[in-house]
Amino acid sequence: MQTIQGEKYLWKLPSVEQDKVFKLASSYNMSLPLVHTLCTRGMVTKEAIDSFLFTSFSKDVAHPSLMHGAQRAVDRILKAIETGEKILVCGDYDVDGITSSAMMMECLLPLGAQINFFLPHRVRNGYGLSSKIIKRAAENDYRVVITVDNGITAFEPAQEALKLGIDLIITDHHRSHGKTPEAYAVINPNQEVCEYPFKGLAGVGVAFKLLWFLYEQLDKELPDKVYELLMLGTIADVVPLEGENRYWVRHGLEQVRKNESLAIKVLKEQGRVSRPKLNSLDVGFCLTPQINALGRLEDAREGVAFLIGKDHTTTARVGKILYELNQARRKIERTILDEIVARVESGEVDPDKGDVIVIGGRGWKPGVIGLVASRLVGLYGKPTLVFHLTKDGKAKGSCRSIDAFNIFDALAENKDLIDQFGGHSQAAGLSMPAKNLDELRERLSKKIKETLNADDLAQKIIIDAPLNLSDMTQTFTHDMALLEPFGHRNPQPTFWIKDVVLVKPPTLLKELHPKCTIFLDGVIKPLIFFNRPELFDLLTKWGDRPFHVAANVTQNFWQGRSSIELIGVDIAWPEGLV
C-alpha cells in the first residue's frame, strides 16, 4: 500500500482497481469518489454495496428471542405488572444509560407498571449498581430491579439481591470478566452463552430488544419515542454504526425528521443545528454532548424527564441547564488538557519516551477526564489513562486507546493492581490505589513494546479516494449522503486532494483554526483545519507552491442557504509520497 507522510499522520492511500470503480459507478449512476470510497472499504461487488447502502429490517435485524435470558426476563416483568409489584430501573449517568432508563419508563408506565428509576451520581455513588442501591430498593418494597447499560460486573449486588428476595434482571452490553453475576436473568449479547448474532449493540439497544420482545408478546406496538431514544443512545455511545445499529440509527433519524420531539427541538436550537435534515454527526457533536453534560458535572436524573417530558416550559428550562453545563464542561476539559500539555512540554511527562501515557491530578473532574484522554490520544497517538486523584490515595481513571491495542484485555492482565474496571477494547474506566500507577504504566508500556510494531503505533489516516475540487457539486454531496449515518466503523470519508495552491495567505481563527482558500484546475474552495494551529505558520511559509490536502467534505447550512465546505485533516508536501 502506498503511503504519504503528512505533517501529523501517515496517509494510507487507496489501492483499488480503477476499471472496477468506473464499472460500478456506471452501474449505479453514482459519483466516482463515492464508489471509490465503497471499494476502498472493501465493498467491491454489487451485492456488497447493495447490502451496505440499502439497509432492511429483514436483512439486518435479528429477533430478540435469540437474546439469551430475554424470555425469562419478559415473563418476570409481565408478572410484576400483573401483580402490582414495584420495579426499579437502575441506569448509568451517560447518554446511553439515560436513554435506556427513559425508554424503560416510556414503555412500561403505559402498561400499568409500578415503576421508578435511579441514576447514580458519578461522584457520590460511582458507576453502576451497588449493594447499597439493592438494600434501599428492598427497604422501599421493590421486588424487581432492572439494570440498563450496566450490571455485568455487579457480583456483590447480585448476591445482595438474592439474599433480600429481589429478582435482578441485568441488561448490559459491556464485556464480562469471564463470568456473569448470579441474577434472575442476564441479557447481554456479549456474554459467552448468548448466540445473538450482532454483538455491537449499545446498552439502549439491549434494553430496546427486551422491550420489543415484551410488547410483541402483548401484541402491542412500541411507542414511536423509543426509536428516537435508541438513535440518540446508539450514536452517543460510539458503538459500530454497521449492521443492526446502522438500520436503527437510520430509522430513528427518519422518525425525528418526520416528528421532532420537544427535546430534539430544544437541543437543535441550543446546538445551533440549522441543517434541514438532522444527521448522525449533528447528533453526536451538537445534541448528545448537552445531555452527557448532566452526568459529567451534575445529576443525570433530570435527563430522563427532559427526554420524555411533554411540557414545553419544563423541557426548555432543563434544556437551558444542559446547554450551560455543556459550556462549563468545555471550559473544564480545556483547562485540564492545557495543564497536561504544559506538563508534557515541561518534560514532566514525555510521550516520546514511552508507549503509553498515564497521568493523574487532584481536582480533575471525574466526568471530564475521559474526554481529555480522547483528546490526548488524538494529540500523541498513544493509549492514554487519565486519573482523578482523591485525598484517600485512590485513583479513578478513564482510558482511551488506539486501534491496535485492546485496553480492556490489558487491564484484565493487570487486575492485581486494580480495584475495579470495566468497558470495551478502546475505552474503559477503572479505580485503583494511586501508589500502583507507576507499576501499571511500566507493565502497559512493556506489553505494548512486546506486541505492537512501529506501524501499529504510527498515527495514521486511511484515504478513501482521490478528489478534485471540481467534483464538489451538490450531486456529489447528495451521493455521499448515501453512506450515512457516519460514526464508529463508518467514518466520514477522507479525501486526497493533490497539488492545490493557496489563493492568499491563511488566517488563524481564535488562535486555533487555520483557514485558507485553495485553488486547483480553475476551482476555488475554502478550507479550514480545526484545532491545528501549528499548520498556520507552515502554510504561511509555504506560499504559493503546490501541496496535498487530506480533508472531509461537508454541507453547511446558514440562513436557508447551503454551501459545500472542506474540513482539513492534514497536509503533506509533494516529496512526502513513499
C-alpha positions in Angstrom: 0.0 0.0 0.0 1.4 3.4 -1.0 1.7 6.0 1.8 2.3 9.7 2.2 3.9 11.1 5.3 1.8 14.1 6.3 2.6 16.7 8.9 0.8 14.7 11.6 -0.4 11.5 10.1 0.8 8.7 7.8 -1.6 8.6 5.0 -2.5 5.2 3.7 -3.6 5.6 0.1 -6.3 3.5 -1.5 -5.4 0.6 -3.7 -8.4 -0.4 -5.8 -8.8 -1.4 -9.5 -9.9 1.7 -11.4 -11.7 -0.3 -14.0 -13.9 -1.8 -11.2 -14.6 1.7 -9.9 -15.7 3.0 -13.3 -17.9 0.0 -13.9 -19.6 0.2 -10.6 -20.1 3.9 -10.9 -21.7 3.5 -14.2 -23.9 0.7 -12.9 -25.2 2.8 -10.0 -25.1 6.2 -11.8 -23.1 7.5 -8.8 -20.1 9.8 -8.5 -16.7 8.3 -8.8 -15.5 9.4 -5.3 -18.4 7.7 -3.7 -17.9 4.4 -5.5 -14.1 4.7 -4.9 -14.8 5.1 -1.2 -17.0 2.0 -1.1 -14.3 0.0 -2.9 -11.6 1.2 -0.5 -13.8 0.0 2.4 -14.0 -3.5 0.9 -17.3 -3.3 -1.0 -16.2 -4.3 -4.4 -19.2 -6.2 -5.6 -22.8 -5.1 -6.4 -24.1 -7.4 -3.7 -21.8 -5.9 -1.0 -22.6 -2.4 -2.0 -26.4 -3.1 -2.0 -26.1 -4.7 1.4 -24.4 -1.6 2.8 -26.4 1.2 1.1 -29.8 -0.3 1.3 -30.4 -1.5 4.9 -33.5 -3.5 5.6 -35.3 -4.9 8.6 -35.4 -8.4 7.3 -31.7 -8.5 6.4 -30.1 -6.5 9.3 -32.3 -7.1 12.4 -32.4 -10.3 14.4 -35.3 -11.3 16.6 -34.9 -10.6 20.3 -35.9 -14.2 21.2 -32.3 -15.0 20.2 -31.0 -13.0 23.1 -30.1 -15.3 26.0 -32.3 -14.7 29.1 -34.8 -12.4 27.2 -37.8 -14.7 27.6 -37.2 -15.3 31.3 -36.9 -11.5 31.8 -40.0 -10.7 29.9 -42.0 -13.3 31.9 -40.9 -11.8 35.2 -41.6 -8.2 34.1 -45.1 -9.1 32.9 -45.8 -10.9 36.2 -44.7 -7.8 38.1 -47.0 -5.7 36.1 -50.0 -8.1 36.6 -49.4 -8.4 40.4 -48.6 -4.7 41.0 -45.0 -5.5 42.2 -42.7 -2.4 42.3 -40.0 -2.3 39.6 -36.8 -0.2 39.9 -34.7 0.6 36.8 -31.1 1.3 37.6 -29.2 3.1 34.8 -26.0 4.9 34.1 -25.1 8.6 34.0 -24.1 8.8 30.4 -26.4 9.3 27.4 -26.6 5.5 26.8 -27.8 5.0 30.4 -30.1 8.0 30.4 -31.8 7.0 27.1 -32.1 3.4 28.3 -33.8 4.5 31.5 -36.1 6.8 29.6 -37.1 4.0 27.2 -38.0 1.7 30.1 -40.2 4.4 31.7 -41.8 5.3 28.3 -42.7 1.7 27.6 -43.6 0.2 31.0 -45.6 3.1 32.5 -48.4 2.8 29.9 -48.7 -0.9 30.7 -49.5 -0.1 34.3 -46.2 -0.9 35.8 -45.4 0.4 39.3 -42.0 1.6 38.2 -39.4 4.2 39.1 -35.8 4.7 38.1 -32.5 5.5 39.7 -29.4 7.0 38.0 -26.3 7.1 40.2 -24.4 10.3 40.8 -20.9 10.0 39.3 -19.1 11.3 42.4 -21.4 10.3 45.3 -22.5 6.9 44.0 -19.9 5.9 41.4 -20.6 3.7 38.4 -23.4 1.1 38.2 -25.4 -1.0 40.5 -24.2 -1.2 44.1 -25.2 -3.3 47.2 -26.4 0.0 48.8 -28.9 0.5 46.0 -30.2 -3.0 46.4 -30.7 -2.5 50.1 -32.5 0.8 49.6 -34.7 -0.9 47.0 -35.6 -3.6 49.4 -36.4 -1.1 52.1 -38.8 0.6 49.7 -40.5 -2.7 48.7 -39.2 -3.1 45.2 -39.4 -6.7 44.1 -37.7 -6.4 40.7 -34.6 -4.4 39.8 -33.7 -4.0 36.1 -30.3 -2.6 35.2 -29.7 -0.8 31.9 -26.3 -0.2 30.4 -24.6 -1.7 33.5 -24.6 -4.7 35.8 -22.5 -7.3 34.0 -19.8 -6.9 36.8 -22.3 -6.4 39.7 -21.4 -9.6 41.5 -21.8 -8.4 45.1 -25.1 -6.5 44.4 -26.5 -9.7 42.7 -25.7 -11.7 45.9 -27.4 -9.0 48.0 -30.5 -9.1 45.7 -30.6 -12.9 46.2 -30.4 -12.5 50.0 -33.1 -9.9 50.1 -35.5 -11.6 47.8 -35.2 -9.2 44.9 -35.3 -10.5 41.3 -32.4 -8.8 39.5 -32.6 -8.5 35.7 -29.4 -7.3 34.1 -29.4 -5.7 30.7 -25.9 -4.6 29.6 -23.6 -4.6 26.6 -20.2 -4.3 28.3 -17.7 -7.1 28.3 -17.9 -9.5 31.3 -14.9 -10.6 33.3 -15.3 -14.2 32.1 -18.3 -14.9 34.3 -21.7 -13.3 35.0 -23.4 -12.3 38.2 -25.9 -14.7 39.7 -29.0 -12.8 38.7 -32.6 -13.7 37.8 -31.8 -13.0 34.2 -28.8 -11.6 32.3 -29.4 -10.1 28.8 -26.1 -9.2 27.1 -25.2 -10.2 23.6 -21.5 -10.2 24.6 -21.9 -12.9 27.3 -20.4 -16.3 26.2 -23.7 -18.2 26.3 -25.6 -15.7 24.1 -26.0 -16.6 20.4 -27.5 -13.3 19.3 -25.7 -12.6 16.0 -24.9 -8.9 16.4 -22.6 -8.1 19.2 -22.3 -4.3 18.7 -25.5 -3.1 20.4 -25.3 -0.2 22.9 -26.9 -0.5 26.3 -30.0 1.2 24.9 -30.0 -1.3 22.1 -30.2 -4.2 24.5 -32.9 -2.5 26.5 -34.8 -2.0 23.3 -34.6 -5.6 22.3 -36.1 -6.7 25.7 -38.9 -4.1 25.4 -39.7 -5.1 21.8 -40.0 -8.8 22.9 -42.2 -7.8 25.8 -44.5 -5.7 23.6 -44.7 -8.4 20.9 -45.9 -10.9 23.5 -48.7 -8.4 24.4 -49.5 -7.9 20.7 -48.8 -4.1 21.1 -46.9 -1.6 19.1 -43.9 0.1 20.7 -44.3 3.9 21.2 -42.6 5.9 18.4 -40.5 7.6 21.0 -38.3 4.5 21.5 -36.8 4.9 18.1 -35.6 8.4 18.9 -34.1 7.3 22.2 -32.5 4.3 20.5 -30.9 6.5 17.9 -29.6 9.0 20.5 -28.1 6.4 22.8 -26.5 4.4 20.0 -24.8 7.4 18.4 -23.7 8.8 21.8 -22.1 5.5 22.9 -19.9 5.3 19.8 -20.7 1.7 19.0 -20.1 0.5 15.5 -22.6 2.1 13.0 -22.9 -1.1 11.0 -25.4 -3.9 10.7 -28.3 -3.6 13.1 -27.1 -0.3 14.6 -26.9 1.3 11.1 -30.5 0.2 10.4 -31.9 1.5 13.7 -30.0 4.8 13.6 -31.3 5.5 10.1 -34.8 4.6 11.2 -34.6 6.9 14.3 -33.3 9.8 12.2 -36.2 9.3 9.8 -38.6 9.3 12.7 -37.1 12.5 14.1 -37.2 14.3 10.7 -41.0 13.5 10.4 -41.9 14.4 14.0 -39.4 16.3 16.2 -39.9 15.9 19.9 -39.7 18.9 22.3 -36.3 17.6 23.5 -34.8 17.4 20.0 -36.2 20.9 19.1 -34.5 22.4 22.2 -31.2 20.5 21.6 -31.1 21.6 18.0 -31.8 25.2 18.8 -29.1 25.3 21.5 -26.6 23.4 19.4 -27.2 25.8 16.5 -28.1 23.0 14.1 -29.6 24.6 11.1 -29.4 21.6 8.7 -32.9 20.8 7.4 -32.4 17.0 7.8 -30.7 16.1 11.1 -27.8 13.7 10.6 -25.7 11.5 12.9 -22.8 14.0 13.1 -25.2 16.7 14.3 -26.5 14.3 16.9 -23.0 13.1 18.0 -21.3 16.5 18.1 -24.1 19.0 18.9 -27.0 17.3 20.6 -25.9 14.4 22.8 -22.9 16.3 24.4 -25.5 18.5 26.0 -27.3 15.5 27.6 -24.0 14.0 28.6 -23.0 17.2 30.4 -25.6 16.4 33.1 -23.9 13.2 34.2 -20.5 14.6 33.8 -21.0 17.6 36.1 -24.3 17.3 37.9 -27.2 14.8 38.4 -28.2 12.8 35.4 -31.7 12.1 36.5 -33.2 15.2 35.0 -32.1 13.9 31.7 -34.8 11.2 31.7 -37.6 13.8 32.4 -36.1 16.1 29.7 -36.2 13.4 27.0 -39.7 12.0 27.6 -41.4 15.1 29.1 -44.4 16.6 27.4 -44.4 20.1 29.0 -42.7 22.6 26.8 -41.8 25.0 29.6 -40.1 22.3 31.7 -38.3 20.9 28.7 -37.0 24.4 27.7 -35.9 25.0 31.4 -34.0 21.8 31.6 -32.6 22.3 28.1 -31.1 25.6 29.2 -29.4 23.9 32.1 -28.0 21.2 29.7 -26.6 23.9 27.5 -25.0 25.8 30.4 -23.5 22.7 31.8 -22.1 21.7 28.4 -20.4 25.1 28.1 -18.9 24.7 31.6 -17.8 21.2 30.6 -15.9 22.5 27.6 -14.0 25.0 29.8 -13.1 22.4 32.4 -12.0 20.0 29.7 -9.8 22.7 28.1 -8.3 23.6 31.5 -7.3 20.0 32.3 -6.0 19.4 28.8 -3.9 22.6 28.9 -2.5 21.6 32.3 -1.5 18.2 30.9 0.0 19.6 27.7 2.0 22.0 29.8 3.3 19.1 31.9 4.3 17.3 28.7 6.1 20.4 27.3 7.9 20.9 30.6 9.3 17.4 30.4 7.5 16.1 33.4 5.7 13.7 31.1 7.5 12.7 27.9 5.3 10.8 25.5 8.3 10.2 23.2 9.9 8.1 25.9 7.1 5.7 26.5 4.3 3.9 24.6 1.5 4.8 27.0 0.5 8.0 28.8 -0.6 7.5 32.5 -1.2 10.8 34.3 -3.2 12.0 37.3 -4.2 15.2 39.0 -6.1 16.4 42.0 -9.3 18.3 41.4 -9.8 17.0 37.9 -13.5 16.4 37.3 -14.1 12.6 37.0 -16.8 13.2 34.4 -14.5 15.0 32.1 -11.2 13.0 32.2 -12.5 10.5 29.6 -12.9 13.3 27.1 -9.4 14.6 28.0 -8.0 11.1 27.4 -9.6 11.0 24.0 -8.0 14.4 23.1 -4.6 13.2 24.3 -4.8 10.1 22.1 -5.5 12.4 19.2 -2.6 14.6 20.1 0.1 12.0 20.8 -1.3 8.8 19.3 -0.7 6.6 22.4 -3.0 4.7 24.7 -3.9 7.2 27.5 -5.1 6.8 31.1 -6.1 10.0 32.9 -6.8 9.8 36.6 -8.6 11.9 39.2 -6.6 11.5 42.4 -8.5 11.5 45.6 -7.4 12.6 49.1 -7.6 9.0 50.4 -5.0 7.7 48.0 -7.3 6.4 45.3 -7.0 7.0 41.5 -10.2 7.0 39.5 -9.5 6.9 35.8 -10.7 6.8 32.2 -8.7 5.1 29.4 -8.8 5.6 25.7 -6.7 3.5 23.3 -5.5 3.2 19.7 -7.0 0.7 17.3 -4.1 -1.8 17.7 -4.2 -2.0 21.5 -7.1 -3.6 23.4 -7.1 -1.7 26.7 -9.8 -3.9 28.3 -7.6 -7.0 27.9 -4.5 -5.2 29.1 -6.3 -4.1 32.3 -7.6 -7.6 32.8 -4.0 -8.9 32.7 -3.1 -6.4 35.5 -6.1 -6.7 37.7 -3.8 -7.4 40.7 -3.1 -3.6 40.6 -6.7 -2.5 40.1 -9.8 -2.4 42.4 -12.4 -2.2 39.7 -12.5 -1.8 35.9 -14.9 -2.3 33.0 -15.5 -1.2 29.4 -14.5 -2.1 25.9 -11.5 -2.7 23.8 -10.9 1.0 23.1 -12.4 2.7 26.2 -12.6 1.7 29.8 -13.0 3.1 33.3 -11.1 1.9 36.4 -10.4 2.6 40.1 -7.1 1.7 41.8 -4.7 2.7 44.5 -2.7 5.8 43.3 0.5 4.1 44.5 0.1 1.5 41.8 0.1 4.0 38.9 3.8 3.8 38.1 3.7 0.0 38.1 0.7 0.0 35.8 2.5 2.4 33.4 5.6 0.1 33.3 3.6 -3.0 32.7 1.4 -1.5 29.9 4.5 0.0 28.2 6.2 -3.4 28.3 3.1 -5.0 26.9 2.9 -2.5 24.0 6.6 -2.9 23.2 6.2 -6.7 23.1 3.0 -6.8 21.0 3.0 -3.8 18.7 5.3 -2.6 15.9 6.1 0.8 14.6 3.2 0.7 12.1 0.8 -0.1 14.8 1.9 2.9 16.8 2.1 5.4 13.9 -0.7 7.9 13.8 -2.4 7.2 10.5 -5.4 8.1 8.4 -7.0 6.0 5.7 -7.5 7.9 2.4 -10.8 6.7 0.9 -10.5 8.3 -2.6 -8.8 11.0 -4.6 -10.9 14.1 -5.1 -10.7 17.1 -7.5 -12.2 20.4 -6.3 -14.4 20.3 -9.4 -16.0 17.1 -8.1 -17.5 19.0 -5.2 -21.0 19.6 -6.5 -24.5 19.3 -5.0 -24.9 15.9 -6.8 -21.7 14.7 -5.1 -22.9 15.6 -1.6 -26.2 14.0 -2.3 -24.4 10.8 -3.3 -22.2 11.0 -0.3 -25.3 11.1 2.0 -26.0 7.5 1.0 -23.1 6.5 3.2 -24.7 8.0 6.3 -25.1 7.6 9.2 -21.4 8.3 9.9 -19.7 7.2 13.1 -17.6 4.4 14.5 -16.6 1.8 11.8 -18.2 4.1 9.2 -16.4 7.4 9.4 -16.8 10.4 7.1 -14.8 9.7 4.0 -11.3 11.3 4.0 -10.3 12.5 0.5 -6.9 13.2 -1.0 -6.8 16.5 -3.0 -3.5 16.7 -4.8 -1.4 19.7 -5.8 -3.6 22.6 -4.5 -2.2 26.1 -4.1 -3.1 28.9 -1.7 -5.0 31.8 -3.3 -3.9 34.1 -0.4 -2.1 33.8 2.9 -4.1 31.8 5.6 -5.7 33.3 8.6 -5.9 31.9 12.2 -9.3 31.9 13.8 -9.4 32.1 17.6 -5.7 31.3 17.7 -6.6 27.6 16.9 -8.1 27.1 13.5 -6.2 27.9 10.3 -8.4 28.9 7.5 -7.4 29.4 3.9 -8.6 29.4 0.3 -7.2 26.8 -2.2 -7.2 26.6 -5.9 -7.0 23.7 -8.3 -7.8 23.4 -12.1 -9.8 26.7 -12.1 -11.8 25.9 -9.0 -11.5 27.8 -5.7 -12.7 26.4 -2.4 -12.5 27.4 1.3 -10.6 25.1 3.7 -10.4 25.1 7.5 -8.4 23.0 9.9 -9.9 22.7 13.4 -7.5 22.6 16.3 -4.4 22.5 14.1 -2.8 25.9 14.9 0.7 24.6 14.1 -0.3 24.5 10.4 -0.8 28.2 10.2 3.0 29.0 10.1 3.7 26.1 7.8 1.2 27.2 5.3 2.2 30.8 5.6 5.9 30.0 4.8 5.0 27.5 2.0 3.5 30.4 0.0 2.0 29.6 -3.4 3.8 26.2 -4.0 1.6 23.1 -4.5 0.8 20.8 -1.6 -1.6 17.9 -0.8 -4.6 18.1 1.5 -6.5 15.3 3.3 -10.0 16.5 4.0 -13.6 15.7 4.7 -16.4 17.3 2.7 -19.4 18.6 4.5 -22.5 20.6 3.5 -23.0 23.7 5.6 -26.4 25.4 6.1 -26.7 29.0 7.1 -29.7 31.3 6.8 -31.5 29.0 4.5 -28.6 28.6 2.1 -26.3 25.6 1.7 -22.6 25.5 0.7 -20.0 22.8 0.4 -17.0 23.0 2.7 -13.7 21.3 3.1 -12.7 20.4 6.7 -9.0 19.7 6.6 -7.5 16.7 8.4 -3.8 17.1 7.4 -1.4 18.4 4.8 1.6 16.9 3.0 4.3 18.1 0.8 4.8 16.6 -2.7 8.0 14.9 -1.6 6.2 13.0 1.1 4.9 10.3 -1.3 6.5 6.9 -0.4 
